[in-house]
């Protein structure tokens, strides 16, 4: 399979029509990941899968594409902004972003900075402009990954 350097942009277009509803935010990230994978496979016929453990630490992004060259990590905004556990969730996200991005960068000949890993945060519109979300975006992009906030209807 030839790597598509525009996959991130293509993926974002495909995700626009995922039928997310507010009730989805009550689910966990794994259920949302399953919904996204099902949508991409059935509606757009894209070969994507749940990530499988990689490296010595056995970590994996939520969704992988193109034989694991591209990873998508999904997070719920409400978990990142949670008063009790939000800081831990954010620290975990930064660690995952750093690890997945650098694993791909060092493992694949055709790695495209900013395109090998997409951090997809899903939440209500009111959280998109939260200063913490903006800071998360800055840090994720500074590491080298791409960031997208998707709102639910």
Secondary structure, DSSP 8 states (H G I E B T S, - for coil): ----TTHHHHHHHHHTTS---GGGGGS-HHHHHHHHHHHHHHHH---EEE---BTTTTB--SEEETTTTEEEEEEEHHHHT-TTTHHHHHHHHHHHHHHHHHHHHHH-TT--TTTSEEEEEEE-HHHHT-HHHHHHHHHHHHHT-EEEEEE--
